[in-house]
Amino acid sequence: MHLVEMLLPLSVDGQRFDSALYEQVRHQLTDRFGGMTGFGRSPAQGTFREHGSVVHDNIVVYEVMVEHLDREWWSNYRATLEKLFAQDEIVIRARRSNDSRRHLRSFRYPFPGRSSRQD
């Protein structure tokens, strides 16, 4: 099992991206992998050097769990995201992970409006 994270920018040249772009990505990931998680309520802040200057970037993180890591598909999808978000480079990183779905089933989460019974 692999956890794949995508770091997506919130804006380019001071202009925020339309929320429809993020919705499009959510749908693509959900259709392909059966679900995804997005961390967008409190944007993460990235800092990096570019041409000798320090640049700050606000990002959202999307992640999916995949059984097998298809490097060619992810490479192509990264190019798609770079065009969609007008970026020179979008970071997509993957790491091996335990099967968290099995692990999470052992806990009870009493979410409002949801049963707290175990699956």
C-alpha positions as CSV (number, residue, x, y, z in Angstrom):
1,M,0.0,0.0,0.0
2,H,1.3,3.5,-0.9
3,L,0.2,6.9,0.3
4,V,0.4,9.4,-2.6
5,E,0.3,13.1,-1.8
6,M,-0.2,15.9,-4.3
7,L,0.8,19.5,-3.3
8,L,-1.5,21.8,-5.3
9,P,-1.1,25.6,-5.4
10,L,-3.9,27.9,-4.3
11,S,-2.9,30.7,-6.7
12,V,-0.7,31.8,-9.5
13,D,0.6,35.4,-9.7
14,G,-1.7,36.4,-6.9
15,Q,-4.8,35.1,-8.6
16,R,-6.6,32.3,-6.8
17,F,-7.6,29.3,-8.8
18,D,-11.3,28.6,-9.4
19,S,-12.7,26.0,-7.0
20,A,-13.9,24.0,-10.1
21,L,-10.3,23.0,-10.7
22,Y,-10.0,21.4,-7.3
23,E,-13.4,19.7,-7.8
24,Q,-12.2,18.3,-11.1
25,V,-9.1,16.8,-9.5
26,R,-11.2,15.4,-6.6
27,H,-13.5,13.7,-9.2
28,Q,-10.6,12.3,-11.2
29,L,-9.0,10.8,-8.1
30,T,-12.2,9.5,-6.7
31,D,-13.2,7.9,-10.0
32,R,-9.7,6.3,-10.4
33,F,-9.0,5.2,-6.8
34,G,-12.4,5.1,-5.2
35,G,-11.7,8.0,-2.8
36,M,-9.3,10.7,-1.8
37,T,-8.6,13.1,1.1
38,G,-8.1,16.8,0.7
39,F,-6.6,19.1,3.3
40,G,-7.7,22.5,2.2
41,R,-9.4,24.4,5.1
42,S,-6.1,25.7,6.5
43,P,-3.7,25.9,3.5
44,A,-0.2,24.7,4.1
45,Q,2.5,27.2,3.5
46,G,5.5,26.2,1.3
47,T,8.8,28.1,1.1
48,F,11.4,27.6,-1.5
49,R,14.2,29.5,-3.3
50,E,13.8,30.5,-6.9
51,H,16.4,32.6,-8.8
52,G,18.0,33.6,-5.5
53,S,14.8,34.8,-3.8
54,V,12.7,33.2,-1.2
55,V,9.2,32.4,-2.4
56,H,6.2,31.6,-0.3
57,D,3.3,29.5,-1.6
58,N,0.0,28.5,-0.1
59,I,-1.0,25.0,-1.0
60,V,-3.6,22.3,-0.4
61,V,-2.7,18.7,0.0
62,Y,-4.6,15.9,-1.7
63,E,-3.8,12.3,-1.0
64,V,-4.9,8.8,-2.1
65,M,-4.1,5.3,-1.0
66,V,-3.1,3.0,-3.8
67,E,-2.2,-0.7,-3.7
68,H,0.3,-0.5,-6.5
69,L,2.2,2.5,-7.6
70,D,1.9,3.1,-11.3
71,R,4.8,5.4,-11.9
72,E,4.0,6.1,-15.6
73,W,0.4,7.0,-14.8
74,W,1.5,9.4,-12.0
75,S,4.1,11.0,-14.2
76,N,1.5,11.7,-16.9
77,Y,-1.0,12.9,-14.2
78,R,1.6,15.3,-12.8
79,A,2.1,16.8,-16.3
80,T,-1.7,17.2,-16.5
81,L,-1.8,19.0,-13.1
82,E,1.1,21.2,-14.1
83,K,-0.9,22.4,-17.2
84,L,-4.1,22.7,-15.3
85,F,-2.6,24.8,-12.5
86,A,-0.1,26.6,-14.8
87,Q,2.9,25.4,-12.8
88,D,6.5,24.6,-13.9
89,E,6.4,21.7,-11.4
90,I,3.9,20.1,-9.1
91,V,5.1,17.9,-6.2
92,I,3.7,14.4,-6.1
93,R,5.3,12.1,-3.6
94,A,4.6,8.6,-2.6
95,R,5.6,6.5,0.4
96,R,4.9,3.0,1.5
97,S,2.3,2.8,4.2
98,N,0.5,0.2,6.3
99,D,-3.0,-0.7,5.2
100,S,-4.6,2.1,7.2
101,R,-8.1,1.1,6.1
102,R,-7.7,-2.2,8.0
103,H,-6.2,-0.3,10.9
104,L,-8.9,2.4,11.1
105,R,-11.6,-0.2,11.3
106,S,-10.4,-1.2,14.7
107,F,-11.3,2.2,16.1
108,R,-14.7,3.9,16.8
109,Y,-15.2,7.4,15.5
110,P,-18.4,9.1,16.8
111,F,-18.9,11.6,13.9
112,P,-22.0,13.8,14.2
113,G,-24.9,12.3,12.2
114,R,-23.1,8.9,11.8
115,S,-23.3,5.7,13.6
116,S,-20.3,4.9,15.8
117,R,-20.6,1.1,15.0
118,Q,-17.5,-0.6,13.6
119,D,-17.4,-1.9,10.0
